[in-house]
């Protein structure tokens, strides 16, 4: 599955990674799998890092398939 990073996650982890779908096939499962595999990815566990699946913002309970495109990005501020 392809995982994309934007904002601060991209600064730390690069633009994307290919990973195997974790046993816990949810956004939260991907967060945990990435954080366990790479200490730098622990920033994905911060509440300020949002997620999307197939370009739709979602929460950690969203289920995934091998074809899902997951993205993690910094929360944006401004007006």
N, C-alpha and C positions, 0 to 999 in steps of 0.2 A: 504494500500500500504506500502511496505517496503522502508524505507529510511536508507541508510548506510552513515557512516561518516569515513573519513580517515584523517590523519595528525592532524592539529590543531583542526578542528571541532570534531574529535574523542576524543581528549584530554579534550575538554570542555563538549561535549554532550554525550559521550559514543559511542559505535560502531554502534548502530542502534536504530531505533524507528519504530513502526507501527503507521500510521496515516490514517485517512479517506481522500479520494481524495477530495481536496478543490473544491469549485465551479469554481474557475479559474484553470482548470485542465492543468496547464503548470508548467514547472520547476520554473518559477518566482512565481507562485501562491503557490507552496509548500514552497519556501523560505519565503514568506511573512507569510503564515500560521504558520510555525514553529517559526518565530521571534515574532509573536503576542502572541503565546501560552507560550513562554518561553523567558524571557529577555536574557538569556545566548545565545540563538540561533540568536541574532541580529548579531553575527559575520558572519552569512551566507550571510548577505547583503553586505559584503565587496567585492570589485572588485577582490581581490586576491583569493577568494574562487570560484573554478570551479565546474561544475556539469557534470554528465553523466546520460544517460538513457539507461538501458539495456546494460551497458558497452561500450557505445559510447559517447564520449565527445560531449557536445551540449551547446546551449545557453538557456536563460530563456524563449524563445518562443516555445520550444519543447512541444508538447502536450502529455498528459499522459492518461493512463487507470489504473484501479484498479490493473492490473497485472504488471504494469511497476515497474522496480527496479531503484530507483533514488539514486545517490550517490553524496555527496558533499565532496570536498577534497581541501587541500591547493595546490596552484600552486607550482610546483617544480622548483628548480634552480640547476645549476651545469653544468658540461661539460663531 
